[in-house]
Amino acid sequence: MNCSTTEQNPDTVIVCHWTCSGTDGTYSSSIYSTCSVPTPTGTFTPYADLTQEQVLGWIWDNGVDKDATEAAVQQQIDYQINPPVVTPPLPWAA
């Protein structure tokens, strides 16, 4: 996470870096991205007290579609298992 040192509360998270990973046997895939989060209003949680659940909530609440992201990772795995496009050898190559 990236934090701003110029906000009212020190170590205010302004950007979350995240990775969604999936595995199916020997096949795996992941998606990495970042998500900006707005300056907090109301109750402030100090950086040291943040939980993974809380930060994931920020990510899902600020433009990242959890279901679509997980589906995209699964589709990448499915394409590894059953590729939608293959490159067979040229028929005239021996």
C-alpha positions as CSV (number, residue, x, y, z in Angstrom):
1,M,0.0,0.0,0.0
2,N,1.1,3.5,-0.7
3,C,0.5,6.1,2.1
4,S,0.4,9.9,2.1
5,T,2.4,11.7,4.7
6,T,0.6,14.9,4.0
7,E,-2.9,13.9,5.1
8,Q,-4.4,14.9,8.4
9,N,-3.6,11.4,9.8
10,P,-0.1,10.1,9.1
11,D,0.2,7.0,7.0
12,T,-3.2,7.4,5.3
13,V,-3.5,4.8,2.6
14,I,-4.1,6.3,-0.8
15,V,-3.3,3.4,-3.2
16,C,-3.7,-0.4,-2.7
17,H,-1.6,-2.8,-4.8
18,W,-3.4,-6.1,-5.1
19,T,-3.0,-9.5,-6.7
20,C,-5.8,-12.1,-7.3
21,S,-4.4,-15.6,-7.7
22,G,-5.9,-18.9,-8.5
23,T,-4.7,-22.5,-8.9
24,D,-6.2,-25.6,-10.3
25,G,-3.8,-28.5,-9.9
26,T,-0.7,-27.6,-11.9
27,Y,-2.3,-24.6,-13.6
28,S,-2.2,-21.2,-12.0
29,S,-2.9,-17.6,-12.9
30,S,-3.0,-14.2,-11.3
31,I,-4.0,-10.6,-12.0
32,Y,-2.1,-7.6,-10.5
33,S,-3.4,-4.1,-10.3
34,T,-3.7,-1.0,-8.1
35,C,-6.6,0.9,-6.8
36,S,-6.8,4.4,-5.5
37,V,-8.8,4.9,-2.3
38,P,-10.4,8.2,-1.2
39,T,-9.2,10.0,1.9
40,P,-11.1,8.4,4.8
41,T,-14.0,10.2,6.4
42,G,-15.4,9.4,9.8
43,T,-13.5,6.7,11.8
44,F,-9.8,6.4,11.0
45,T,-8.0,3.1,11.4
46,P,-4.2,3.5,12.0
47,Y,-2.1,1.8,9.4
48,A,-0.7,-0.7,12.0
49,D,-4.3,-1.8,12.8
50,L,-5.6,-2.4,9.3
51,T,-6.8,-5.8,8.4
52,Q,-6.7,-7.6,5.1
53,E,-10.5,-7.8,5.1
54,Q,-10.8,-4.1,5.6
55,V,-8.3,-3.3,2.8
56,L,-10.0,-5.8,0.4
57,G,-13.3,-4.0,1.2
58,W,-11.8,-0.7,0.0
59,I,-10.6,-2.3,-3.2
60,W,-14.0,-3.9,-3.9
61,D,-15.8,-0.6,-3.0
62,N,-13.6,1.6,-5.2
63,G,-14.0,0.2,-8.7
64,V,-12.6,-3.3,-8.7
65,D,-15.3,-5.9,-9.5
66,K,-14.4,-8.9,-7.2
67,D,-16.6,-11.4,-9.2
68,A,-15.3,-10.3,-12.6
69,T,-11.7,-10.4,-11.3
70,E,-12.0,-13.9,-9.9
71,A,-13.8,-15.0,-13.1
72,A,-11.0,-13.6,-15.3
73,V,-8.4,-15.6,-13.3
74,Q,-10.4,-18.7,-13.6
75,Q,-10.8,-18.1,-17.4
76,Q,-7.0,-17.8,-17.7
77,I,-6.6,-21.2,-16.0
78,D,-9.3,-22.7,-18.1
79,Y,-7.5,-21.5,-21.2
80,Q,-4.3,-23.2,-20.0
81,I,-6.2,-26.4,-19.5
82,N,-8.1,-26.2,-22.8
83,P,-6.5,-23.6,-25.1
84,P,-9.0,-21.8,-27.3
85,V,-6.2,-21.3,-30.0
86,V,-3.5,-23.7,-30.8
87,T,-0.6,-23.6,-33.3
88,P,-0.2,-27.0,-34.9
89,P,2.9,-27.8,-36.9
90,L,2.7,-26.9,-40.6
91,P,1.3,-29.8,-42.6
92,W,4.2,-29.8,-45.1
93,A,6.9,-29.7,-42.4
94,A,8.3,-33.1,-41.7
